[in-house]
Amino acid sequence: MLKFRASSLGEIMTNGKGEGLSAGAKTYVERLAKEFVYGYDRVVTSKYMDKGLQVEDQSIDLLNSVLFTSYTKNTERKENDWITGECDIFTGDQIIDIKSSWSLETFPCMSEQGVDSGYEWQLRAYMWLWDVDQAQIAYCLVSTPEHLIGYENRSIHIVDHINPELRVTFVDYKRDKSLEEKIVTKVTQARSYFDEVVNKIAKQHER
């Protein structure tokens, strides 16, 4: 049974005509169906993602220095009948998800600048999976590894001299079970469309 990763849940949560899947959601599900039929996984890479992976521990260290905590990276993956996910930090009563900004220019210095619907759905999935009422995104700004900077302006990438408190921005969310019901609805619609596309591919290639 198709389950959606928390990190990609936002791809199907937008509304189309009425309450159905949006065009963008259908395109995403079509891609998943193709991967399923042909037996491959699409690998997406970018310098932004590379930095996020490479500096994750540094970002958690930065967060701990600001909050005077000793949080560590969560390694447990959870799932229910609809979704699956692995949050960054579980405090016992709250989820914290780390987002390492690419540079000073992309770093949201105010919480309202960090509002993102895709990230919100990701955190709502985590709250559901871990059964907690609060979650937050922690946008962290740490220096970019030299080999990733390339020809960009180094002054927006070398940031460790800046006050740590100025390099972490939080966006808070509270659990809303009515939105979890919406997730169930959208996943159900996406599964139905997924099956439709898989069958369509098979039928069009019959000889």
C-alpha positions as CSV (number, residue, x, y, z in Angstrom):
1,M,0.0,0.0,0.0
2,L,1.4,3.4,-1.0
3,K,2.4,5.5,1.9
4,F,3.7,9.1,1.6
5,R,6.9,10.3,3.2
6,A,6.4,13.3,5.5
7,S,9.0,15.2,3.5
8,S,7.0,14.9,0.3
9,L,3.5,15.1,1.7
10,G,3.1,18.7,0.6
11,E,3.2,17.5,-3.0
12,I,-0.4,16.1,-2.7
13,M,-2.0,18.4,-0.2
14,T,-3.0,21.3,-2.5
15,N,-6.6,21.3,-3.7
16,G,-7.6,21.0,-7.3
17,K,-11.1,21.6,-8.6
18,G,-13.5,20.8,-5.9
19,E,-11.7,18.8,-3.3
20,G,-9.8,16.5,-5.7
21,L,-6.1,16.3,-6.4
22,S,-4.5,19.4,-8.0
23,A,-2.7,19.2,-11.3
24,G,0.6,19.4,-9.5
25,A,-0.4,16.6,-7.2
26,K,-1.4,14.4,-10.1
27,T,1.9,15.0,-11.8
28,Y,3.7,14.0,-8.7
29,V,1.7,10.8,-8.4
30,E,2.2,10.0,-12.1
31,R,6.0,10.2,-11.4
32,L,5.6,7.8,-8.5
33,A,3.6,5.4,-10.6
34,K,6.3,5.4,-13.3
35,E,9.0,4.7,-10.8
36,F,6.9,1.8,-9.5
37,V,6.2,0.3,-12.9
38,Y,9.8,0.6,-14.2
39,G,11.5,-0.2,-10.9
40,Y,13.7,2.8,-10.2
41,D,14.0,5.6,-7.7
42,R,14.4,9.2,-8.8
43,V,17.4,10.7,-7.1
44,V,17.3,14.5,-6.6
45,T,20.5,16.2,-5.7
46,S,21.6,19.9,-5.5
47,K,24.2,22.0,-3.7
48,Y,21.5,23.1,-1.3
49,M,20.7,19.5,-0.3
50,D,24.4,18.6,-0.2
51,K,25.0,21.4,2.3
52,G,22.0,20.3,4.4
53,L,23.3,16.8,4.7
54,Q,26.9,17.8,5.3
55,V,26.3,20.4,8.0
56,E,23.4,18.7,9.9
57,D,25.5,18.0,12.9
58,Q,26.8,21.5,13.0
59,S,23.3,22.9,12.8
60,I,22.2,20.7,15.7
61,D,25.2,21.9,17.7
62,L,24.2,25.5,16.9
63,L,20.7,24.9,18.0
64,N,21.9,23.4,21.3
65,S,24.2,26.3,21.9
66,V,21.3,28.7,21.6
67,L,18.8,26.7,23.6
68,F,21.3,25.3,26.2
69,T,20.2,21.8,25.3
70,S,21.9,18.6,24.3
71,Y,19.5,17.3,21.6
72,T,20.8,14.6,19.3
73,K,19.7,13.4,15.9
74,N,16.7,11.1,15.9
75,T,17.2,7.9,13.9
76,E,13.8,6.3,14.4
77,R,11.4,6.1,11.5
78,K,7.7,5.8,12.2
79,E,4.7,5.0,10.1
80,N,1.0,4.6,10.2
81,D,-1.5,3.5,7.6
82,W,-1.0,6.6,5.5
83,I,2.4,8.2,6.0
84,T,6.0,7.5,7.1
85,G,8.7,9.8,8.4
86,E,11.9,10.3,10.4
87,C,12.0,13.6,12.2
88,D,15.3,15.3,13.0
89,I,14.8,15.8,16.8
90,F,12.2,14.4,19.2
91,T,12.4,16.1,22.6
92,G,9.8,13.9,24.3
93,D,6.9,16.3,23.8
94,Q,7.9,18.2,20.7
95,I,9.3,17.8,17.2
96,I,12.1,20.0,16.0
97,D,13.0,19.8,12.3
98,I,16.4,21.3,11.2
99,K,16.6,23.3,8.0
100,S,20.1,24.4,7.2
101,S,20.0,27.6,5.0
102,W,22.2,27.8,2.0
103,S,23.5,31.3,2.7
104,L,22.8,34.6,4.5
105,E,20.7,35.6,1.5
106,T,18.4,32.6,1.8
107,F,18.3,32.5,5.6
108,P,14.9,33.7,7.0
109,C,15.8,36.2,9.7
110,M,12.2,36.5,10.9
111,S,9.8,33.6,11.5
112,E,7.2,34.9,9.0
113,Q,9.8,34.6,6.3
114,G,10.2,30.9,7.1
115,V,6.6,29.9,6.6
116,D,6.4,27.2,4.0
117,S,3.4,25.0,3.2
118,G,5.5,22.0,2.3
119,Y,7.5,22.2,5.5
120,E,4.3,22.7,7.5
121,W,2.8,19.5,6.1
122,Q,6.0,17.7,6.9
123,L,5.8,18.8,10.6
124,R,2.1,18.0,10.8
125,A,3.0,14.5,9.6
126,Y,5.6,14.2,12.4
127,M,3.2,15.4,15.1
128,W,0.7,12.8,14.0
129,L,3.3,10.0,13.9
130,W,4.9,10.9,17.2
131,D,1.6,11.9,18.8
132,V,2.7,15.3,20.1
133,D,1.0,18.6,20.1
134,Q,3.8,20.9,19.1
135,A,6.5,21.1,16.4
136,Q,8.8,23.7,15.1
137,I,11.2,24.3,12.3
138,A,14.6,25.6,13.3
139,Y,16.3,27.4,10.4
140,C,20.0,27.2,11.1
141,L,22.7,29.2,9.5
142,V,26.2,27.7,9.6
143,S,29.2,28.2,7.3
144,T,29.0,26.5,3.9
145,P,31.8,23.9,3.2
146,E,34.4,25.5,1.0
147,H,34.0,23.0,-1.8
148,L,30.3,23.9,-2.2
149,I,30.8,27.7,-2.3
150,G,32.3,27.7,-5.7
151,Y,32.5,31.2,-7.2
152,E,29.8,32.7,-5.0
153,N,30.5,35.5,-2.6
154,R,32.2,34.0,0.4
155,S,30.9,36.7,2.8
156,I,27.4,35.3,2.6
157,H,28.6,31.7,3.3
158,I,31.2,32.1,6.1
159,V,29.0,33.0,9.0
160,D,30.4,31.5,12.2
161,H,31.5,35.0,13.4
162,I,27.9,36.1,13.7
163,N,26.1,35.8,17.1
164,P,24.6,32.3,17.3
165,E,21.3,33.7,18.5
166,L,21.0,35.6,15.2
167,R,21.6,32.4,13.2
168,V,18.6,30.3,14.4
169,T,15.0,31.3,13.4
170,F,12.0,29.3,14.7
171,V,8.6,28.7,13.1
172,D,6.1,27.0,15.5
173,Y,3.1,24.8,14.7
174,K,0.4,23.3,16.9
175,R,-1.3,20.0,16.1
176,D,-4.6,20.2,14.3
177,K,-6.4,16.8,14.0
178,S,-8.8,18.1,11.4
179,L,-5.7,18.5,9.1
180,E,-4.7,14.9,9.8
181,E,-8.1,14.0,8.5
182,K,-7.4,16.0,5.4
183,I,-4.1,14.0,5.0
184,V,-6.1,10.8,5.1
185,T,-8.4,12.1,2.4
186,K,-5.6,13.2,0.1
187,V,-3.6,10.0,0.5
188,T,-6.7,8.0,-0.3
189,Q,-7.3,10.1,-3.5
190,A,-3.6,9.8,-4.4
191,R,-3.6,6.0,-4.0
192,S,-6.7,5.8,-6.2
193,Y,-5.0,7.9,-8.9
194,F,-1.7,5.9,-8.5
195,D,-3.6,2.7,-9.2
196,E,-5.3,4.3,-12.2
197,V,-2.0,5.5,-13.7
198,V,-0.3,2.1,-13.1
199,N,-3.1,0.3,-14.9
200,K,-3.1,2.9,-17.7
201,I,0.6,2.4,-18.3
202,A,0.2,-1.4,-18.4
203,K,-2.8,-1.2,-20.8
204,Q,-1.1,1.2,-23.2
205,H,1.9,-1.1,-23.5
206,E,-0.1,-4.3,-24.1
207,R,0.7,-6.0,-27.4
